[in-house]
Amino acid sequence: MTTQGTVSRARVLRRSLTPPEARLWVCLRGRQLAGLKFRRQHPVGVFVLDFYCAEARLAVEVDGQQHGDAERSEHDRRRTVWLATQGISVLRIAAEDLRVNLDGILTWIRTNAEERVRG
């Protein structure tokens, strides 16, 4: 896929967030989390990140049940390794965890982002 194809795919994905992604976006948008700016469905190379904070070089990925199968897990691993080569750290969050522990997840994201900003 080309970079332009990735940008087009990101535009489509922004209009169709999953319920867990939408729930997290409500909390991240507008610098609501510690004043950090997050983008949703942000293209990086050939990948589209669920959420991305450029200041912290931090990606937040919301994983549904399909991420549990071996093939998808391997794809996620390769993707995380490639993003690390770009200086981007990845936090993976199970969609179910967002449903049952949103406050704890937000604290975890904030802590990781602030640590990366401070360096």
TORPA-4810 file (N, C-alpha, C, O; in nm, 3 decimals):
<nodes>
NODE_1_0.084_-0.118_0.000_0.000_0.000_0.000_0.089_0.124_0.000_0.194_0.127_0.064_M
NODE_2_0.046_0.225_-0.071_0.121_0.350_-0.077_0.086_0.438_0.041_-0.012_0.415_0.111_T
NODE_3_0.170_0.540_0.062_0.141_0.636_0.169_0.008_0.705_0.143_-0.070_0.726_0.236_T
NODE_4_-0.019_0.740_0.018_-0.147_0.805_-0.015_-0.264_0.711_0.014_-0.369_0.755_0.061_Q
NODE_5_-0.245_0.582_-0.014_-0.349_0.485_0.017_-0.374_0.475_0.166_-0.487_0.458_0.210_G
NODE_6_-0.268_0.487_0.244_-0.280_0.483_0.389_-0.357_0.604_0.440_-0.442_0.591_0.529_T
NODE_7_-0.329_0.721_0.384_-0.400_0.843_0.423_-0.549_0.829_0.391_-0.634_0.865_0.472_V
NODE_8_-0.580_0.778_0.274_-0.721_0.759_0.235_-0.790_0.661_0.329_-0.904_0.684_0.370_S
NODE_9_-0.721_0.550_0.362_-0.779_0.451_0.454_-0.802_0.513_0.592_-0.903_0.485_0.656_R
NODE_10_-0.708_0.598_0.638_-0.723_0.663_0.768_-0.847_0.752_0.770_-0.919_0.756_0.870_A
NODE_11_-0.871_0.822_0.661_-0.990_0.909_0.653_-1.118_0.828_0.669_-1.211_0.869_0.739_R
NODE_12_-1.123_0.713_0.603_-1.240_0.626_0.613_-1.255_0.574_0.756_-1.365_0.573_0.811_V
NODE_13_-1.144_0.530_0.817_-1.149_0.474_0.951_-1.192_0.578_1.055_-1.255_0.542_1.155_L
NODE_14_-1.160_0.704_1.034_-1.201_0.809_1.129_-1.352_0.818_1.140_-1.406_0.858_1.243_R
NODE_15_-1.420_0.782_1.032_-1.566_0.790_1.032_-1.632_0.664_1.087_-1.754_0.659_1.101_R
NODE_16_-1.552_0.563_1.118_-1.611_0.436_1.161_-1.537_0.377_1.281_-1.497_0.260_1.278_S
NODE_17_-1.520_0.456_1.385_-1.455_0.406_1.506_-1.540_0.295_1.568_-1.663_0.300_1.563_L
NODE_18_-1.474_0.196_1.626_-1.545_0.094_1.702_-1.597_0.158_1.831_-1.545_0.262_1.872_T
NODE_19_-1.696_0.098_1.897_-1.744_0.156_2.024_-1.632_0.176_2.127_-1.629_0.282_2.190_P
NODE_20_-1.540_0.080_2.148_-1.433_0.106_2.245_-1.342_0.222_2.201_-1.300_0.302_2.284_P
NODE_21_-1.312_0.231_2.070_-1.230_0.342_2.020_-1.302_0.475_2.041_-1.240_0.573_2.082_E
NODE_22_-1.431_0.478_2.014_-1.509_0.601_2.032_-1.510_0.642_2.179_-1.500_0.761_2.210_A
NODE_23_-1.522_0.545_2.268_-1.523_0.576_2.412_-1.389_0.637_2.455_-1.386_0.733_2.531_R
NODE_24_-1.279_0.581_2.406_-1.148_0.635_2.440_-1.127_0.772_2.376_-1.071_0.861_2.439_L
NODE_25_-1.172_0.789_2.253_-1.154_0.917_2.182_-1.222_1.031_2.257_-1.169_1.141_2.262_W
NODE_26_-1.338_1.006_2.315_-1.408_1.109_2.392_-1.318_1.161_2.504_-1.326_1.279_2.540_V
NODE_27_-1.234_1.075_2.559_-1.145_1.113_2.671_-1.013_1.173_2.625_-0.949_1.247_2.700_C
NODE_28_-0.971_1.143_2.503_-0.841_1.190_2.455_-0.850_1.319_2.374_-0.755_1.397_2.372_L
NODE_29_-0.961_1.342_2.308_-0.971_1.455_2.215_-0.964_1.588_2.288_-0.995_1.597_2.407_R
NODE_30_-0.924_1.691_2.216_-0.923_1.826_2.271_-0.826_1.845_2.387_-0.851_1.927_2.475_G
NODE_31_-0.717_1.769_2.388_-0.615_1.780_2.494_-0.670_1.758_2.634_-0.622_1.817_2.731_R
NODE_32_-0.772_1.674_2.645_-0.834_1.648_2.775_-0.747_1.566_2.869_-0.763_1.573_2.991_Q
NODE_33_-0.655_1.489_2.814_-0.569_1.405_2.898_-0.435_1.474_2.917_-0.348_1.468_2.831_L
NODE_34_-0.419_1.540_3.031_-0.293_1.605_3.071_-0.243_1.706_2.967_-0.123_1.732_2.959_A
NODE_35_-0.334_1.762_2.889_-0.295_1.862_2.789_-0.225_1.804_2.668_-0.172_1.879_2.586_G
NODE_36_-0.225_1.671_2.655_-0.158_1.605_2.543_-0.249_1.600_2.421_-0.369_1.572_2.434_L
NODE_37_-0.193_1.626_2.305_-0.271_1.622_2.181_-0.262_1.483_2.120_-0.153_1.435_2.088_K
NODE_38_-0.376_1.420_2.103_-0.385_1.290_2.037_-0.459_1.306_1.905_-0.551_1.386_1.893_F
NODE_39_-0.416_1.229_1.808_-0.486_1.221_1.679_-0.546_1.081_1.670_-0.490_0.986_1.724_R
NODE_40_-0.659_1.070_1.603_-0.718_0.937_1.585_-0.695_0.891_1.443_-0.690_0.971_1.350_R
NODE_41_-0.680_0.761_1.428_-0.658_0.698_1.298_-0.551_0.774_1.219_-0.576_0.825_1.110_Q
NODE_42_-0.433_0.778_1.278_-0.322_0.856_1.223_-0.231_0.768_1.137_-0.181_0.666_1.185_H
NODE_43_-0.209_0.806_1.010_-0.122_0.725_0.924_0.026_0.745_0.956_0.073_0.857_0.974_P
NODE_44_0.100_0.633_0.962_0.246_0.633_0.977_0.296_0.524_0.883_0.270_0.406_0.905_V
NODE_45_0.369_0.563_0.781_0.413_0.466_0.682_0.292_0.400_0.618_0.201_0.469_0.571_G
NODE_46_0.290_0.267_0.618_0.176_0.196_0.560_0.073_0.157_0.667_-0.025_0.088_0.637_V
NODE_47_0.095_0.201_0.790_0.005_0.166_0.899_-0.084_0.284_0.938_-0.049_0.400_0.917_F
NODE_48_-0.199_0.251_0.996_-0.287_0.352_1.054_-0.297_0.321_1.202_-0.343_0.213_1.241_V
NODE_49_-0.254_0.416_1.285_-0.255_0.398_1.431_-0.390_0.441_1.485_-0.444_0.543_1.441_L
NODE_50_-0.446_0.366_1.579_-0.575_0.404_1.637_-0.567_0.545_1.695_-0.650_0.630_1.663_D
NODE_51_-0.469_0.569_1.780_-0.448_0.701_1.841_-0.298_0.727_1.845_-0.218_0.636_1.865_F
NODE_52_-0.260_0.854_1.827_-0.118_0.887_1.824_-0.095_1.023_1.888_-0.163_1.121_1.856_Y
NODE_53_0.002_1.028_1.980_0.046_1.153_2.042_0.187_1.182_1.988_0.283_1.116_2.028_C
NODE_54_0.198_1.280_1.899_0.327_1.311_1.835_0.429_1.361_1.936_0.547_1.326_1.928_A
NODE_55_0.384_1.442_2.031_0.476_1.498_2.131_0.547_1.386_2.209_0.666_1.398_2.240_E
NODE_56_0.474_1.280_2.240_0.531_1.168_2.316_0.579_1.055_2.224_0.640_0.959_2.271_A
NODE_57_0.552_1.067_2.095_0.582_0.960_1.999_0.525_0.828_2.052_0.593_0.726_2.063_R
NODE_58_0.395_0.835_2.086_0.326_0.724_2.149_0.200_0.688_2.070_0.116_0.773_2.042_L
NODE_59_0.189_0.560_2.035_0.069_0.507_1.970_-0.011_0.430_2.074_0.045_0.361_2.159_A
NODE_60_-0.142_0.443_2.066_-0.232_0.367_2.153_-0.322_0.285_2.061_-0.396_0.340_1.979_V
NODE_61_-0.314_0.154_2.075_-0.390_0.063_1.990_-0.495_-0.009_2.074_-0.464_-0.066_2.179_E
NODE_62_-0.619_-0.006_2.028_-0.729_-0.076_2.093_-0.749_-0.208_2.021_-0.782_-0.211_1.902_V
NODE_63_-0.728_-0.317_2.092_-0.734_-0.450_2.032_-0.863_-0.522_2.070_-0.892_-0.542_2.187_D
NODE_64_-0.938_-0.560_1.968_-1.057_-0.642_1.989_-1.018_-0.789_1.996_-0.900_-0.823_1.998_G
NODE_65_-1.117_-0.877_1.999_-1.093_-1.020_2.013_-1.011_-1.078_1.897_-0.937_-1.174_1.916_Q
NODE_66_-1.024_-1.020_1.777_-0.953_-1.074_1.661_-0.802_-1.066_1.677_-0.730_-1.137_1.607_Q
NODE_67_-0.753_-0.983_1.768_-0.608_-0.969_1.788_-0.551_-1.086_1.866_-0.429_-1.095_1.883_H
NODE_68_-0.635_-1.177_1.914_-0.589_-1.292_1.990_-0.543_-1.408_1.904_-0.471_-1.495_1.953_G
NODE_69_-0.581_-1.411_1.775_-0.538_-1.525_1.693_-0.391_-1.511_1.654_-0.337_-1.400_1.649_D
NODE_70_-0.327_-1.623_1.628_-0.182_-1.627_1.607_-0.137_-1.539_1.490_-0.038_-1.467_1.501_A
NODE_71_-0.209_-1.544_1.379_-0.169_-1.466_1.262_-0.177_-1.316_1.291_-0.086_-1.240_1.255_E
NODE_72_-0.284_-1.274_1.353_-0.300_-1.132_1.385_-0.198_-1.088_1.489_-0.144_-0.977_1.481_R
NODE_73_-0.171_-1.173_1.587_-0.071_-1.141_1.689_0.067_-1.120_1.627_0.140_-1.030_1.667_S
NODE_74_0.100_-1.204_1.531_0.230_-1.190_1.463_0.236_-1.060_1.382_0.338_-0.992_1.381_E
NODE_75_0.127_-1.027_1.315_0.120_-0.900_1.240_0.139_-0.783_1.337_0.214_-0.690_1.308_H
NODE_76_0.069_-0.787_1.450_0.081_-0.680_1.550_0.225_-0.669_1.601_0.276_-0.559_1.620_D
NODE_77_0.289_-0.784_1.623_0.427_-0.783_1.671_0.521_-0.718_1.568_0.602_-0.633_1.604_R
NODE_78_0.509_-0.758_1.442_0.593_-0.699_1.337_0.568_-0.549_1.324_0.661_-0.470_1.305_R
NODE_79_0.444_-0.510_1.335_0.407_-0.369_1.327_0.469_-0.290_1.442_0.523_-0.181_1.421_R
NODE_80_0.462_-0.343_1.563_0.519_-0.277_1.680_0.671_-0.264_1.667_0.728_-0.160_1.702_T
NODE_81_0.736_-0.368_1.615_0.881_-0.363_1.594_0.914_-0.253_1.492_1.006_-0.175_1.514_V
NODE_82_0.840_-0.247_1.381_0.866_-0.144_1.280_0.844_-0.004_1.339_0.924_0.086_1.316_W
NODE_83_0.737_0.014_1.414_0.710_0.144_1.474_0.822_0.183_1.570_0.859_0.300_1.577_L
NODE_84_0.877_0.087_1.643_0.989_0.115_1.733_1.109_0.168_1.654_1.182_0.255_1.702_A
NODE_85_1.131_0.116_1.533_1.242_0.166_1.451_1.219_0.311_1.409_1.313_0.381_1.372_T
NODE_86_1.094_0.355_1.415_1.059_0.493_1.383_1.056_0.581_1.509_1.022_0.699_1.502_Q
NODE_87_1.091_0.521_1.624_1.092_0.595_1.750_0.955_0.607_1.815_0.934_0.692_1.902_G
NODE_88_0.862_0.521_1.774_0.725_0.526_1.827_0.703_0.406_1.919_0.723_0.291_1.879_I
NODE_89_0.661_0.435_2.040_0.627_0.332_2.138_0.477_0.300_2.124_0.398_0.388_2.092_S
NODE_90_0.440_0.175_2.147_0.302_0.132_2.130_0.246_0.079_2.261_0.307_-0.006_2.326_V
NODE_91_0.129_0.130_2.299_0.053_0.074_2.411_-0.065_-0.002_2.352_-0.141_0.054_2.273_L
NODE_92_-0.080_-0.128_2.388_-0.191_-0.208_2.339_-0.293_-0.226_2.452_-0.258_-0.263_2.564_R
NODE_93_-0.417_-0.199_2.420_-0.523_-0.205_2.519_-0.633_-0.296_2.467_-0.681_-0.279_2.355_I
NODE_94_-0.671_-0.393_2.547_-0.783_-0.480_2.510_-0.912_-0.399_2.518_-0.934_-0.325_2.614_A
NODE_95_-0.996_-0.415_2.418_-1.122_-0.342_2.414_-1.204_-0.366_2.541_-1.267_-0.273_2.593_A
NODE_96_-1.203_-0.488_2.591_-1.278_-0.521_2.713_-1.225_-0.442_2.832_-1.303_-0.401_2.918_E
NODE_97_-1.093_-0.420_2.839_-1.036_-0.342_2.949_-1.087_-0.198_2.948_-1.106_-0.138_3.054_D
NODE_98_-1.109_-0.144_2.830_-1.166_-0.008_2.822_-1.306_-0.004_2.881_-1.346_0.095_2.943_L
NODE_99_-1.380_-0.112_2.862_-1.516_-0.116_2.913_-1.518_-0.123_3.065_-1.602_-0.059_3.129_R
NODE_100_-1.426_-0.200_3.124_-1.433_-0.224_3.269_-1.340_-0.137_3.352_-1.357_-0.127_3.473_V
NODE_101_-1.241_-0.072_3.287_-1.142_0.003_3.366_-1.093_0.128_3.291_-0.973_0.148_3.277_N
NODE_102_-1.183_0.209_3.243_-1.147_0.326_3.165_-1.054_0.420_3.243_-0.954_0.466_3.188_L
NODE_103_-1.086_0.447_3.368_-1.002_0.539_3.447_-0.859_0.486_3.462_-0.763_0.562_3.450_D
NODE_104_-0.845_0.357_3.488_-0.712_0.297_3.501_-0.635_0.303_3.370_-0.514_0.329_3.369_G
NODE_105_-0.703_0.280_3.260_-0.640_0.287_3.127_-0.594_0.430_3.099_-0.483_0.450_3.049_I
NODE_106_-0.677_0.529_3.130_-0.639_0.669_3.106_-0.516_0.707_3.189_-0.428_0.779_3.141_L
NODE_107_-0.511_0.660_3.312_-0.393_0.687_3.397_-0.268_0.624_3.336_-0.162_0.686_3.334_T
NODE_108_-0.281_0.502_3.286_-0.168_0.430_3.225_-0.120_0.504_3.100_0.001_0.520_3.080_W
NODE_109_-0.212_0.549_3.016_-0.174_0.624_2.895_-0.104_0.754_2.935_0.002_0.786_2.883_I
NODE_110_-0.166_0.828_3.028_-0.108_0.955_3.072_0.033_0.937_3.127_0.124_1.012_3.092_R
NODE_111_0.051_0.839_3.214_0.183_0.813_3.274_0.286_0.781_3.167_0.397_0.836_3.169_T
NODE_112_0.253_0.694_3.074_0.346_0.659_2.967_0.378_0.778_2.878_0.493_0.799_2.842_N
NODE_113_0.277_0.854_2.842_0.299_0.970_2.755_0.386_1.074_2.825_0.479_1.127_2.765_A
NODE_114_0.356_1.104_2.951_0.434_1.204_3.023_0.579_1.160_3.039_0.670_1.243_3.028_E
NODE_115_0.603_1.033_3.066_0.741_0.982_3.077_0.816_0.998_2.947_0.934_1.032_2.948_E
NODE_116_0.749_0.974_2.834_0.814_0.986_2.703_0.840_1.132_2.669_0.941_1.164_2.606_R
NODE_117_0.751_1.221_2.709_0.771_1.365_2.681_0.890_1.416_2.762_0.974_1.490_2.710_V
NODE_118_0.898_1.375_2.888_1.011_1.418_2.974_1.142_1.358_2.926_1.249_1.418_2.946_R
NODE_119_1.135_1.241_2.863_1.256_1.175_2.811_1.335_1.114_2.917_1.439_1.055_2.889_G
</nodes>
